[in-house]
Every structure is written in C-alpha cells, then in structure tokens.
C-alpha cells in the first residue's frame, strides 16, 4: 500500500524571506507542501499548492502577533503538518509554537540578512524550533548552530 506523502508547512513573510523559501522548493520533493505567507498574491507563485495568508507582525507591533496566531491556529489544525520550515521572520514564530504543540518537526533558517549576528526572531526560535540554522558560518560558530550554507 502506498502511503500519502508527509505534509509540510512552508512559511515565510514577504520579500526576501519568501524568495529564500521558494529557493528551497527542490528540497521539498516527496512532501505535500502547504505554503503560508503574508501576501495573498503570492499564491500565484505556487500554483496548485494550498496557500494561506496570515497578517504581518513585528517587534514594533506586538498586538499583531495575536492576530497571526489566531490565523495560524486553524491552518495548523486543518493541515496537521509533520514538519514546518521557515526562512525566519517574526510572524512565523507562531507556527513554531503550534508545530511544537502538534508534535511537528520544525526548522528555522535564520535570515541571510543577518551576517553579524542572529536575528532577534532567531534568538526566540532557538528556544522553540527543533532545528535552527544560520546561513553565515561566523554566526553559526558564535551561536553554536549548524551552517548549511546560503539559500540565496
């Protein structure tokens, strides 16, 4: 009997985070991938895939994190992923929390835009994610993280 592919949530904010996530698509082969981002028009970039939007949030608007969590919860409960991958952005921390509660493996790839140190969201993700990696060797060494190379 053929088993259905495992389900993955691939989540990222817009802009560079989204571009990095899309560059990882070859690594998602064999998975049933569901995408989540902050812009509705990004659905056109992943035709045929299930796609959801969540609001954006940042350290400057902490109330927005409640809105993100409120949108992320039904997505996670409906999709029941066995893995969650994010290229790191504050709103997607909600999916790490939910992934942990649902027993999913989670991967946080810290932003390529942080060559001198771990991002603030990445520091939070270190406490939540199953695996956290840096795209910069020096940052990875300083933070005692793996470096799998740059996505871009």
C-alpha positions as CSV (number, residue, x, y, z in Angstrom):
1,X,0.0,0.0,0.0
2,X,1.3,3.4,-1.0
3,X,1.4,5.9,1.9
4,X,0.5,9.5,1.2
5,X,3.4,12.0,1.3
6,X,4.1,13.6,4.6
7,X,2.7,17.1,4.9
8,X,4.9,20.2,5.4
9,X,4.0,23.8,6.1
10,X,6.5,26.1,4.3
11,X,6.0,29.5,5.9
12,X,7.7,32.9,5.4
13,X,6.9,36.6,5.3
14,X,7.1,38.5,2.1
15,X,10.1,39.8,0.3
16,X,13.5,38.1,0.8
17,X,12.1,35.6,3.3
18,X,9.6,34.4,0.6
19,X,12.3,34.3,-2.1
20,X,14.6,32.2,0.1
21,X,11.7,29.8,0.9
22,X,11.0,29.4,-2.8
23,X,14.6,28.6,-3.5
24,X,14.3,25.6,-1.1
25,X,11.4,24.0,-3.1
26,X,13.6,21.3,-4.7
27,X,14.3,20.1,-1.1
28,X,10.6,19.6,-0.6
29,X,10.3,16.8,-3.2
30,X,8.2,14.0,-1.9
31,X,6.3,16.2,0.6
32,X,2.8,17.5,0.4
33,X,3.7,21.2,0.8
34,X,1.3,23.8,2.0
35,X,2.5,27.4,1.8
36,X,1.8,30.3,4.1
37,X,2.9,34.0,3.7
38,X,1.7,37.5,4.4
39,X,0.6,38.5,0.8
40,X,-2.4,36.9,-0.9
41,X,-0.9,37.5,-4.4
42,X,2.0,35.1,-3.6
43,X,-0.5,32.2,-4.2
44,X,0.1,32.7,-7.9
45,X,3.8,31.8,-7.5
46,X,2.9,28.3,-6.1
47,X,0.0,27.2,-8.5
48,X,-1.8,24.1,-7.5
49,X,-0.5,24.2,-3.9
50,X,-2.6,25.0,-0.9
51,X,-1.8,28.5,0.2
52,X,-2.8,30.6,3.2
53,X,-2.2,34.2,4.3
54,X,-1.5,35.5,7.8
55,X,-1.1,39.1,8.9
56,X,2.4,40.6,9.2
57,X,3.8,41.3,12.7
58,X,6.9,42.8,14.1
59,X,8.5,43.7,17.4
60,X,7.1,47.2,16.8
61,X,3.5,45.9,16.7
62,X,3.3,43.1,19.3
63,X,-0.5,43.1,19.2
64,X,-0.3,41.8,15.6
65,X,1.2,38.5,16.9
66,X,-2.2,37.7,18.4
67,X,-3.8,38.2,15.0
68,X,-1.1,36.0,13.4
69,X,-1.6,33.2,16.0
70,X,-5.4,33.4,15.5
71,X,-5.0,32.8,11.8
72,X,-2.2,30.3,12.2
73,X,-4.1,28.0,14.6
74,X,-6.9,26.9,12.2
75,X,-4.3,26.4,9.4
76,X,-2.2,24.2,11.6
77,X,-5.2,22.2,12.9
78,X,-6.6,21.7,9.4
79,X,-3.3,20.8,7.8
80,X,-1.7,18.8,10.6
81,X,1.9,19.0,9.3
82,X,4.6,16.6,10.3
83,X,7.2,19.3,9.5
84,X,7.3,23.1,9.4
85,X,10.0,25.0,7.6
86,X,10.6,28.8,7.7
87,X,13.2,31.1,6.4
88,X,12.8,33.1,9.5
89,X,10.6,36.1,10.2
90,X,8.8,37.2,13.3
91,X,5.2,36.4,12.3
92,X,6.2,32.8,11.6
93,X,7.2,32.2,15.2
94,X,3.6,31.3,15.7
95,X,4.0,28.3,13.5
96,X,6.9,27.1,15.6
97,X,4.8,27.3,18.8
98,X,1.9,25.4,17.1
99,X,4.3,22.9,15.5
100,X,5.7,22.1,18.9
101,X,2.2,21.6,20.3
102,X,1.2,19.3,17.4
103,X,4.4,17.3,17.5
104,X,5.8,18.5,14.2
105,X,9.5,18.8,13.5
106,X,10.4,22.5,12.9
107,X,13.2,24.1,11.0
108,X,14.1,27.8,11.4
109,X,16.6,29.1,8.8
110,X,17.8,32.4,10.1
111,X,17.8,35.3,7.5
112,X,20.7,35.8,5.1
113,X,20.2,39.5,6.0
114,X,21.9,38.9,9.4
115,X,25.7,38.5,8.6
116,X,26.9,39.8,12.0
117,X,24.6,38.0,14.4
118,X,21.5,36.1,15.0
119,X,18.2,37.9,14.3
120,X,16.0,38.8,17.3
121,X,13.4,36.4,16.0
122,X,16.1,33.7,15.5
123,X,17.0,34.0,19.2
124,X,13.4,33.3,20.1
125,X,13.3,30.5,17.6
126,X,16.3,28.8,19.2
127,X,14.0,28.1,22.2
128,X,11.1,26.9,20.0
129,X,12.3,25.1,16.9
130,X,13.5,21.5,16.6
131,X,16.4,22.8,14.5
132,X,17.8,26.3,13.9
133,X,20.5,27.0,11.3
134,X,22.4,30.1,10.3
135,X,23.3,30.9,6.7
136,X,26.6,32.6,7.9
137,X,29.5,30.4,9.1
138,X,30.7,33.1,11.6
139,X,27.2,33.5,13.1
140,X,26.7,29.7,13.2
141,X,30.0,29.3,15.1
142,X,29.2,32.1,17.6
143,X,25.7,30.7,18.2
144,X,26.8,27.1,18.2
145,X,24.4,26.3,15.3
146,X,24.8,24.4,12.1
147,X,25.5,26.3,8.9
148,X,24.1,24.7,5.9
149,X,25.2,27.4,3.5
150,X,23.3,30.3,2.0
151,X,19.9,29.9,0.4
152,X,20.4,32.9,-2.0
